[in-house]
Amino acid sequence: MELKGVSFGEELKRERELREITLLEVSESTKISLRHLEALERNAFEKLPGGVFNRGFVRAYSKFIGVDPESMVDAYLLQENTQLGEHRKDGNRADEARTSTKRFVWLWWVFGVLVVGAAAYWGWTHWRVQQNPAVTPPVVEETT
């Protein structure tokens, strides 16, 4: 579908409104959350889960409102790539923040594994000591 002068989201919304279909109807039929549908119509792709999920949302939404799903997926991909190009030019800090957050979460996982490992080792060594108590020699009394 060739979008002339309008964005992908605007076209999707226009097609839906032409058919007098509410977002709630789309949501109930397609099982796509309202916030994801609204994000599609606003071209707020950063609010979507990403990848194949987004293309699936576009296909289901388009099919439900009676628009060719494949042409809408193509229009979505074109709009998404255009937005990504603009973000790269602007030095998208959201991507940097996401990357640093992922790194931070990864470090917490490593720290957690180390703590659990240390606790397990400590427990195991104390358990071993209790299982094999040191043998104390009997006390010999001196006779005079």
VMD Tcl script that builds the backbone (N, CA, C; Angstrom):
set m [mol new atoms 432]
animate dup $m
set s [atomselect $m all]
$s set {name element resname resid chain x y z} {
  {N N MET 1 A 0.845 -1.174 0.000}
  {CA C MET 1 A 0.000 0.000 0.000}
  {C C MET 1 A 0.886 1.232 0.000}
  {N N GLU 2 A 0.670 2.086 -0.947}
  {CA C GLU 2 A 1.439 3.325 -1.072}
  {C C GLU 2 A 0.776 4.378 -0.192}
  {N N LEU 3 A 1.529 4.905 0.757}
  {CA C LEU 3 A 1.002 5.939 1.642}
  {C C LEU 3 A 1.466 7.290 1.117}
  {N N LYS 4 A 0.514 8.111 0.678}
  {CA C LYS 4 A 0.870 9.408 0.093}
  {C C LYS 4 A 0.584 10.508 1.103}
  {N N GLY 5 A 1.645 11.044 1.679}
  {CA C GLY 5 A 1.495 12.183 2.567}
  {C C GLY 5 A 1.018 11.866 3.971}
  {N N VAL 6 A 0.748 10.617 4.257}
  {CA C VAL 6 A 0.331 10.259 5.616}
  {C C VAL 6 A 1.243 9.165 6.139}
  {N N SER 7 A 1.317 9.099 7.440}
  {CA C SER 7 A 2.152 8.062 8.044}
  {C C SER 7 A 1.399 6.741 8.070}
  {N N PHE 8 A 2.127 5.702 8.361}
  {CA C PHE 8 A 1.541 4.367 8.463}
  {C C PHE 8 A 0.392 4.361 9.469}
  {N N GLY 9 A 0.647 4.884 10.657}
  {CA C GLY 9 A -0.363 4.887 11.717}
  {C C GLY 9 A -1.600 5.681 11.349}
  {N N GLU 10 A -1.394 6.837 10.704}
  {CA C GLU 10 A -2.531 7.655 10.270}
  {C C GLU 10 A -3.387 6.897 9.259}
  {N N GLU 11 A -2.733 6.199 8.342}
  {CA C GLU 11 A -3.462 5.428 7.332}
  {C C GLU 11 A -4.247 4.291 7.977}
  {N N LEU 12 A -3.631 3.606 8.927}
  {CA C LEU 12 A -4.305 2.510 9.626}
  {C C LEU 12 A -5.548 3.035 10.341}
  {N N LYS 13 A -5.381 4.143 11.044}
  {CA C LYS 13 A -6.500 4.747 11.778}
  {C C LYS 13 A -7.588 5.210 10.810}
  {N N ARG 14 A -7.197 5.840 9.698}
  {CA C ARG 14 A -8.163 6.322 8.712}
  {C C ARG 14 A -8.989 5.168 8.146}
  {N N GLU 15 A -8.313 4.069 7.802}
  {CA C GLU 15 A -9.018 2.897 7.261}
  {C C GLU 15 A -9.993 2.322 8.291}
  {N N ARG 16 A -9.577 2.287 9.546}
  {CA C ARG 16 A -10.448 1.762 10.605}
  {C C ARG 16 A -11.666 2.662 10.783}
  {N N GLU 17 A -11.444 3.970 10.820}
  {CA C GLU 17 A -12.549 4.904 11.026}
  {C C GLU 17 A -13.502 4.934 9.836}
  {N N LEU 18 A -12.979 4.739 8.615}
  {CA C LEU 18 A -13.845 4.670 7.432}
  {C C LEU 18 A -14.855 3.535 7.556}
  {N N ARG 19 A -14.448 2.467 8.191}
  {CA C ARG 19 A -15.309 1.294 8.352}
  {C C ARG 19 A -16.107 1.346 9.656}
  {N N GLU 20 A -15.959 2.457 10.388}
  {CA C GLU 20 A -16.662 2.677 11.657}
  {C C GLU 20 A -16.415 1.543 12.651}
  {N N ILE 21 A -15.155 1.194 12.789}
  {CA C ILE 21 A -14.742 0.151 13.734}
  {C C ILE 21 A -13.985 0.839 14.863}
  {N N THR 22 A -14.314 0.487 16.097}
  {CA C THR 22 A -13.613 1.084 17.240}
  {C C THR 22 A -12.348 0.289 17.551}
  {N N LEU 23 A -11.437 0.955 18.240}
  {CA C LEU 23 A -10.223 0.257 18.670}
  {C C LEU 23 A -10.563 -0.886 19.613}
  {N N LEU 24 A -11.587 -0.693 20.430}
  {CA C LEU 24 A -11.996 -1.745 21.363}
  {C C LEU 24 A -12.446 -2.991 20.601}
  {N N GLU 25 A -13.175 -2.808 19.510}
  {CA C GLU 25 A -13.598 -3.947 18.692}
  {C C GLU 25 A -12.388 -4.665 18.096}
  {N N VAL 26 A -11.431 -3.893 17.624}
  {CA C VAL 26 A -10.215 -4.492 17.062}
  {C C VAL 26 A -9.497 -5.279 18.147}
  {N N SER 27 A -9.386 -4.675 19.321}
  {CA C SER 27 A -8.686 -5.317 20.434}
  {C C SER 27 A -9.357 -6.625 20.842}
  {N N GLU 28 A -10.672 -6.595 20.981}
  {CA C GLU 28 A -11.394 -7.800 21.402}
  {C C GLU 28 A -11.297 -8.909 20.366}
  {N N SER 29 A -11.344 -8.550 19.103}
  {CA C SER 29 A -11.306 -9.560 18.051}
  {C C SER 29 A -9.906 -10.122 17.826}
  {N N THR 30 A -8.906 -9.253 17.869}
  {CA C THR 30 A -7.542 -9.689 17.553}
  {C C THR 30 A -6.745 -10.109 18.780}
  {N N LYS 31 A -7.270 -9.790 19.972}
  {CA C LYS 31 A -6.568 -10.081 21.244}
  {C C LYS 31 A -5.273 -9.274 21.377}
  {N N ILE 32 A -5.213 -8.137 20.695}
  {CA C ILE 32 A -4.079 -7.219 20.821}
  {C C ILE 32 A -4.499 -6.144 21.814}
  {N N SER 33 A -3.645 -5.832 22.769}
  {CA C SER 33 A -4.017 -4.852 23.794}
  {C C SER 33 A -4.257 -3.477 23.170}
  {N N LEU 34 A -5.135 -2.720 23.818}
  {CA C LEU 34 A -5.449 -1.376 23.334}
  {C C LEU 34 A -4.202 -0.498 23.251}
  {N N ARG 35 A -3.323 -0.619 24.240}
  {CA C ARG 35 A -2.138 0.248 24.225}
  {C C ARG 35 A -1.243 -0.055 23.025}
  {N N HIS 36 A -1.184 -1.319 22.602}
  {CA C HIS 36 A -0.388 -1.648 21.420}
  {C C HIS 36 A -1.058 -1.128 20.147}
  {N N LEU 37 A -2.382 -1.227 20.089}
  {CA C LEU 37 A -3.095 -0.703 18.923}
  {C C LEU 37 A -2.934 0.811 18.829}
  {N N GLU 38 A -3.048 1.478 19.978}
  {CA C GLU 38 A -2.868 2.934 19.991}
  {C C GLU 38 A -1.446 3.306 19.577}
  {N N ALA 39 A -0.477 2.537 20.037}
  {CA C ALA 39 A 0.915 2.802 19.661}
  {C C ALA 39 A 1.105 2.654 18.151}
  {N N LEU 40 A 0.462 1.653 17.557}
  {CA C LEU 40 A 0.553 1.486 16.100}
  {C C LEU 40 A -0.010 2.713 15.385}
  {N N GLU 41 A -1.169 3.185 15.835}
  {CA C GLU 41 A -1.804 4.320 15.171}
  {C C GLU 41 A -1.029 5.621 15.379}
  {N N ARG 42 A -0.239 5.704 16.432}
  {CA C ARG 42 A 0.565 6.902 16.699}
  {C C ARG 42 A 1.995 6.767 16.168}
  {N N ASN 43 A 2.302 5.644 15.546}
  {CA C ASN 43 A 3.674 5.361 15.087}
  {C C ASN 43 A 4.656 5.376 16.250}
  {N N ALA 44 A 4.192 4.998 17.425}
  {CA C ALA 44 A 5.042 4.940 18.621}
  {C C ALA 44 A 5.593 3.525 18.729}
  {N N PHE 45 A 6.409 3.148 17.763}
  {CA C PHE 45 A 6.890 1.773 17.671}
  {C C PHE 45 A 7.768 1.370 18.847}
  {N N GLU 46 A 8.361 2.348 19.521}
  {CA C GLU 46 A 9.189 2.036 20.689}
  {C C GLU 46 A 8.352 1.484 21.843}
  {N N LYS 47 A 7.029 1.677 21.790}
  {CA C LYS 47 A 6.145 1.167 22.842}
  {C C LYS 47 A 5.650 -0.251 22.537}
  {N N LEU 48 A 6.070 -0.795 21.416}
  {CA C LEU 48 A 5.658 -2.137 20.996}
  {C C LEU 48 A 6.742 -3.144 21.355}
  {N N PRO 49 A 6.364 -4.433 21.449}
  {CA C PRO 49 A 7.354 -5.445 21.839}
  {C C PRO 49 A 8.476 -5.644 20.826}
  {N N GLY 50 A 8.207 -5.398 19.551}
  {CA C GLY 50 A 9.264 -5.503 18.544}
  {C C GLY 50 A 9.194 -6.762 17.708}
  {N N GLY 51 A 10.015 -6.776 16.654}
  {CA C GLY 51 A 10.190 -7.954 15.807}
  {C C GLY 51 A 8.923 -8.506 15.199}
  {N N VAL 52 A 8.814 -9.827 15.245}
  {CA C VAL 52 A 7.688 -10.516 14.609}
  {C C VAL 52 A 6.366 -10.174 15.277}
  {N N PHE 53 A 6.398 -9.797 16.550}
  {CA C PHE 53 A 5.155 -9.435 17.230}
  {C C PHE 53 A 4.512 -8.238 16.537}
  {N N ASN 54 A 5.311 -7.228 16.236}
  {CA C ASN 54 A 4.773 -6.031 15.597}
  {C C ASN 54 A 4.172 -6.360 14.237}
  {N N ARG 55 A 4.887 -7.157 13.453}
  {CA C ARG 55 A 4.356 -7.533 12.134}
  {C C ARG 55 A 3.070 -8.344 12.287}
  {N N GLY 56 A 3.022 -9.199 13.292}
  {CA C GLY 56 A 1.802 -9.966 13.558}
  {C C GLY 56 A 0.645 -9.063 13.950}
  {N N PHE 57 A 0.935 -8.051 14.772}
  {CA C PHE 57 A -0.104 -7.087 15.158}
  {C C PHE 57 A -0.653 -6.385 13.923}
  {N N VAL 58 A 0.252 -5.939 13.048}
  {CA C VAL 58 A -0.166 -5.215 11.846}
  {C C VAL 58 A -1.001 -6.126 10.950}
  {N N ARG 59 A -0.575 -7.367 10.781}
  {CA C ARG 59 A -1.336 -8.316 9.946}
  {C C ARG 59 A -2.740 -8.545 10.503}
  {N N ALA 60 A -2.818 -8.838 11.799}
  {CA C ALA 60 A -4.116 -9.127 12.422}
  {C C ALA 60 A -5.030 -7.904 12.359}
  {N N TYR 61 A -4.494 -6.742 12.691}
  {CA C TYR 61 A -5.261 -5.494 12.674}
  {C C TYR 61 A -5.778 -5.237 11.257}
  {N N SER 62 A -4.892 -5.314 10.270}
  {CA C SER 62 A -5.262 -5.039 8.879}
  {C C SER 62 A -6.318 -6.007 8.378}
  {N N LYS 63 A -6.120 -7.276 8.670}
  {CA C LYS 63 A -7.075 -8.295 8.227}
  {C C LYS 63 A -8.449 -8.029 8.834}
  {N N PHE 64 A -8.477 -7.660 10.121}
  {CA C PHE 64 A -9.753 -7.421 10.797}
  {C C PHE 64 A -10.503 -6.240 10.189}
  {N N ILE 65 A -9.778 -5.167 9.827}
  {CA C ILE 65 A -10.481 -4.000 9.275}
  {C C ILE 65 A -10.679 -4.098 7.761}
  {N N GLY 66 A -10.187 -5.177 7.148}
  {CA C GLY 66 A -10.434 -5.405 5.734}
  {C C GLY 66 A -9.452 -4.742 4.791}
  {N N VAL 67 A -8.225 -4.561 5.243}
  {CA C VAL 67 A -7.170 -3.976 4.411}
  {C C VAL 67 A -6.155 -5.079 4.130}
  {N N ASP 68 A -5.514 -5.019 2.962}
  {CA C ASP 68 A -4.524 -6.034 2.600}
  {C C ASP 68 A -3.401 -6.070 3.645}
  {N N PRO 69 A -3.279 -7.180 4.376}
  {CA C PRO 69 A -2.282 -7.256 5.453}
  {C C PRO 69 A -0.845 -7.101 4.973}
  {N N GLU 70 A -0.509 -7.704 3.846}
  {CA C GLU 70 A 0.883 -7.660 3.391}
  {C C GLU 70 A 1.312 -6.254 2.988}
  {N N SER 71 A 0.410 -5.519 2.345}
  {CA C SER 71 A 0.781 -4.151 1.967}
  {C C SER 71 A 0.918 -3.273 3.210}
  {N N MET 72 A 0.107 -3.532 4.246}
  {CA C MET 72 A 0.232 -2.759 5.488}
  {C C MET 72 A 1.511 -3.132 6.235}
  {N N VAL 73 A 1.894 -4.402 6.197}
  {CA C VAL 73 A 3.157 -4.801 6.825}
  {C C VAL 73 A 4.317 -4.104 6.116}
  {N N ASP 74 A 4.255 -4.051 4.780}
  {CA C ASP 74 A 5.302 -3.348 4.027}
  {C C ASP 74 A 5.353 -1.871 4.411}
  {N N ALA 75 A 4.173 -1.247 4.525}
  {CA C ALA 75 A 4.116 0.168 4.910}
  {C C ALA 75 A 4.654 0.363 6.325}
  {N N TYR 76 A 4.307 -0.565 7.211}
  {CA C TYR 76 A 4.813 -0.500 8.594}
  {C C TYR 76 A 6.339 -0.589 8.610}
  {N N LEU 77 A 6.888 -1.559 7.879}
  {CA C LEU 77 A 8.344 -1.736 7.862}
  {C C LEU 77 A 9.045 -0.506 7.293}
  {N N LEU 78 A 8.456 0.090 6.263}
  {CA C LEU 78 A 9.025 1.300 5.681}
  {C C LEU 78 A 9.027 2.439 6.702}
  {N N GLN 79 A 7.901 2.620 7.392}
  {CA C GLN 79 A 7.796 3.678 8.407}
  {C C GLN 79 A 8.769 3.411 9.554}
  {N N GLU 80 A 8.847 2.162 9.984}
  {CA C GLU 80 A 9.738 1.808 11.094}
  {C C GLU 80 A 11.198 2.074 10.714}
  {N N ASN 81 A 11.585 1.673 9.511}
  {CA C ASN 81 A 12.964 1.909 9.060}
  {C C ASN 81 A 13.265 3.400 8.942}
  {N N THR 82 A 12.291 4.172 8.495}
  {CA C THR 82 A 12.465 5.621 8.405}
  {C C THR 82 A 12.685 6.204 9.790}
  {N N GLN 83 A 11.868 5.764 10.749}
  {CA C GLN 83 A 12.015 6.272 12.119}
  {C C GLN 83 A 13.346 5.852 12.718}
  {N N LEU 84 A 13.764 4.619 12.462}
  {CA C LEU 84 A 15.051 4.166 12.986}
  {C C LEU 84 A 16.187 5.000 12.420}
  {N N GLY 85 A 16.106 5.331 11.142}
  {CA C GLY 85 A 17.130 6.162 10.523}
  {C C GLY 85 A 17.190 7.532 11.163}
  {N N GLU 86 A 16.031 8.121 11.473}
  {CA C GLU 86 A 15.993 9.431 12.127}
  {C C GLU 86 A 16.580 9.342 13.524}
  {N N HIS 87 A 16.263 8.275 14.247}
  {CA C HIS 87 A 16.789 8.117 15.604}
  {C C HIS 87 A 18.305 7.975 15.583}
  {N N ARG 88 A 18.811 7.269 14.599}
  {CA C ARG 88 A 20.265 7.095 14.518}
  {C C ARG 88 A 20.945 8.438 14.272}
  {N N LYS 89 A 20.321 9.266 13.412}
  {CA C LYS 89 A 20.892 10.585 13.142}
  {C C LYS 89 A 20.898 11.438 14.404}
  {N N ASP 90 A 19.838 11.316 15.193}
  {CA C ASP 90 A 19.712 12.123 16.405}
  {C C ASP 90 A 20.535 11.571 17.550}
  {N N GLY 91 A 21.168 10.433 17.386}
  {CA C GLY 91 A 21.914 9.822 18.485}
  {C C GLY 91 A 20.948 9.315 19.536}
  {N N ASN 92 A 20.126 8.388 19.167}
  {CA C ASN 92 A 19.063 7.883 20.035}
  {C C ASN 92 A 19.592 7.437 21.395}
  {N N ARG 93 A 19.277 8.199 22.400}
  {CA C ARG 93 A 19.729 7.883 23.752}
  {C C ARG 93 A 18.886 6.780 24.380}
  {N N ALA 94 A 17.694 6.568 23.869}
  {CA C ALA 94 A 16.856 5.497 24.419}
  {C C ALA 94 A 17.519 4.148 24.209}
  {N N ASP 95 A 18.121 3.930 23.023}
  {CA C ASP 95 A 18.821 2.674 22.767}
  {C C ASP 95 A 20.005 2.516 23.701}
  {N N GLU 96 A 20.732 3.618 23.917}
  {CA C GLU 96 A 21.874 3.565 24.827}
  {C C GLU 96 A 21.415 3.233 26.237}
  {N N ALA 97 A 20.323 3.846 26.672}
  {CA C ALA 97 A 19.803 3.584 28.020}
  {C C ALA 97 A 19.360 2.133 28.137}
  {N N ARG 98 A 18.690 1.621 27.089}
  {CA C ARG 98 A 18.243 0.230 27.110}
  {C C ARG 98 A 19.432 -0.710 27.218}
  {N N THR 99 A 20.496 -0.421 26.456}
  {CA C THR 99 A 21.689 -1.259 26.483}
  {C C THR 99 A 22.332 -1.230 27.855}
  {N N SER 100 A 22.444 -0.031 28.446}
  {CA C SER 100 A 23.081 0.044 29.758}
  {C C SER 100 A 22.210 -0.628 30.809}
  {N N THR 101 A 20.894 -0.542 30.680}
  {CA C THR 101 A 20.002 -1.218 31.621}
  {C C THR 101 A 20.156 -2.726 31.499}
  {N N LYS 102 A 20.249 -3.236 30.272}
  {CA C LYS 102 A 20.445 -4.673 30.081}
  {C C LYS 102 A 21.753 -5.120 30.710}
  {N N ARG 103 A 22.794 -4.309 30.535}
  {CA C ARG 103 A 24.085 -4.646 31.122}
  {C C ARG 103 A 23.973 -4.661 32.642}
  {N N PHE 104 A 23.269 -3.695 33.200}
  {CA C PHE 104 A 23.094 -3.601 34.646}
  {C C PHE 104 A 22.337 -4.821 35.174}
  {N N VAL 105 A 21.280 -5.222 34.485}
  {CA C VAL 105 A 20.508 -6.404 34.889}
  {C C VAL 105 A 21.394 -7.640 34.831}
  {N N TRP 106 A 22.205 -7.754 33.800}
  {CA C TRP 106 A 23.107 -8.893 33.654}
  {C C TRP 106 A 24.071 -8.950 34.828}
  {N N LEU 107 A 24.605 -7.804 35.240}
  {CA C LEU 107 A 25.522 -7.778 36.389}
  {C C LEU 107 A 24.826 -8.223 37.673}
  {N N TRP 108 A 23.572 -7.834 37.858}
  {CA C TRP 108 A 22.829 -8.275 39.046}
  {C C TRP 108 A 22.650 -9.791 39.034}
  {N N TRP 109 A 22.395 -10.357 37.853}
  {CA C TRP 109 A 22.259 -11.816 37.760}
  {C C TRP 109 A 23.568 -12.495 38.158}
  {N N VAL 110 A 24.685 -11.999 37.670}
  {CA C VAL 110 A 25.989 -12.575 38.012}
  {C C VAL 110 A 26.223 -12.464 39.510}
  {N N PHE 111 A 25.949 -11.297 40.073}
  {CA C PHE 111 A 26.116 -11.098 41.506}
  {C C PHE 111 A 25.237 -12.080 42.288}
  {N N GLY 112 A 23.991 -12.245 41.865}
  {CA C GLY 112 A 23.076 -13.171 42.535}
  {C C GLY 112 A 23.571 -14.604 42.483}
  {N N VAL 113 A 24.074 -15.022 41.337}
  {CA C VAL 113 A 24.597 -16.387 41.197}
  {C C VAL 113 A 25.804 -16.581 42.109}
  {N N LEU 114 A 26.669 -15.583 42.183}
  {CA C LEU 114 A 27.834 -15.682 43.067}
  {C C LEU 114 A 27.413 -15.778 44.532}
  {N N VAL 115 A 26.436 -15.000 44.943}
  {CA C VAL 115 A 25.962 -15.043 46.333}
  {C C VAL 115 A 25.357 -16.407 46.641}
  {N N VAL 116 A 24.527 -16.911 45.741}
  {CA C VAL 116 A 23.918 -18.232 45.952}
  {C C VAL 116 A 25.001 -19.305 45.993}
  {N N GLY 117 A 25.983 -19.216 45.104}
  {CA C GLY 117 A 27.083 -20.185 45.096}
  {C C GLY 117 A 27.879 -20.142 46.385}
  {N N ALA 118 A 28.180 -18.941 46.881}
  {CA C ALA 118 A 28.929 -18.807 48.133}
  {C C ALA 118 A 28.130 -19.367 49.306}
  {N N ALA 119 A 26.831 -19.091 49.335}
  {CA C ALA 119 A 25.987 -19.610 50.417}
  {C C ALA 119 A 25.919 -21.133 50.359}
  {N N ALA 120 A 25.817 -21.688 49.170}
  {CA C ALA 120 A 25.768 -23.145 49.027}
  {C C ALA 120 A 27.082 -23.774 49.486}
  {N N TYR 121 A 28.202 -23.172 49.117}
  {CA C TYR 121 A 29.506 -23.695 49.536}
  {C C TYR 121 A 29.645 -23.634 51.055}
  {N N TRP 122 A 29.265 -22.521 51.642}
  {CA C TRP 122 A 29.337 -22.358 53.098}
  {C C TRP 122 A 28.469 -23.415 53.794}
  {N N GLY 123 A 27.246 -23.598 53.306}
  {CA C GLY 123 A 26.352 -24.599 53.894}
  {C C GLY 123 A 26.906 -26.006 53.752}
  {N N TRP 124 A 27.470 -26.311 52.608}
  {CA C TRP 124 A 28.020 -27.649 52.366}
  {C C TRP 124 A 29.192 -27.928 53.306}
  {N N THR 125 A 30.087 -26.947 53.471}
  {CA C THR 125 A 31.242 -27.179 54.357}
  {C C THR 125 A 30.794 -27.361 55.799}
  {N N HIS 126 A 29.816 -26.588 56.258}
  {CA C HIS 126 A 29.326 -26.762 57.629}
  {C C HIS 126 A 28.602 -28.092 57.800}
  {N N TRP 127 A 27.906 -28.525 56.790}
  {CA C TRP 127 A 27.219 -29.809 56.851}
  {C C TRP 127 A 28.243 -30.942 56.951}
  {N N ARG 128 A 29.335 -30.830 56.164}
  {CA C ARG 128 A 30.388 -31.857 56.209}
  {C C ARG 128 A 31.015 -31.943 57.591}
  {N N VAL 129 A 31.259 -30.806 58.208}
  {CA C VAL 129 A 31.874 -30.798 59.546}
  {C C VAL 129 A 30.951 -31.490 60.543}
  {N N GLN 130 A 29.655 -31.268 60.417}
  {CA C GLN 130 A 28.707 -31.897 61.338}
  {C C GLN 130 A 28.598 -33.399 61.088}
  {N N GLN 131 A 28.766 -33.826 59.858}
  {CA C GLN 131 A 28.684 -35.249 59.539}
  {C C GLN 131 A 29.919 -36.003 60.015}
  {N N ASN 132 A 31.057 -35.375 60.003}
  {CA C ASN 132 A 32.315 -35.995 60.416}
  {C C ASN 132 A 32.936 -35.182 61.551}
  {N N PRO 133 A 32.374 -35.294 62.750}
  {CA C PRO 133 A 32.954 -34.504 63.840}
  {C C PRO 133 A 34.368 -35.000 64.135}
  {N N ALA 134 A 35.196 -34.086 64.554}
  {CA C ALA 134 A 36.583 -34.445 64.868}
  {C C ALA 134 A 36.593 -35.411 66.051}
  {N N VAL 135 A 37.392 -36.451 65.935}
  {CA C VAL 135 A 37.495 -37.444 67.010}
  {C C VAL 135 A 38.450 -36.879 68.056}
  {N N THR 136 A 37.973 -36.828 69.286}
  {CA C THR 136 A 38.839 -36.343 70.367}
  {C C THR 136 A 39.353 -37.546 71.131}
  {N N PRO 137 A 40.653 -37.582 71.351}
  {CA C PRO 137 A 41.208 -38.736 72.072}
  {C C PRO 137 A 40.698 -38.742 73.519}
  {N N PRO 138 A 40.541 -39.936 74.086}
  {CA C PRO 138 A 40.055 -40.008 75.468}
  {C C PRO 138 A 41.083 -39.393 76.425}
  {N N VAL 139 A 40.563 -38.844 77.474}
  {CA C VAL 139 A 41.427 -38.223 78.474}
  {C C VAL 139 A 42.009 -39.327 79.343}
  {N N VAL 140 A 43.312 -39.338 79.457}
  {CA C VAL 140 A 43.987 -40.345 80.278}
  {C C VAL 140 A 44.299 -39.697 81.626}
  {N N GLU 141 A 43.843 -40.363 82.673}
  {CA C GLU 141 A 44.102 -39.813 84.001}
  {C C GLU 141 A 45.426 -40.350 84.504}
  {N N GLU 142 A 46.191 -39.479 85.102}
  {CA C GLU 142 A 47.482 -39.902 85.653}
  {C C GLU 142 A 47.257 -40.523 87.026}
  {N N THR 143 A 47.929 -41.588 87.262}
  {CA C THR 143 A 47.864 -42.216 88.582}
  {C C THR 143 A 49.185 -41.967 89.289}
  {N N THR 144 A 49.176 -41.603 90.475}
  {CA C THR 144 A 50.405 -41.355 91.220}
  {C C THR 144 A 50.625 -42.297 92.340}
}
mol reanalyze $m
mol bondsrecalc $m
mol representation Tube
mol addrep $m
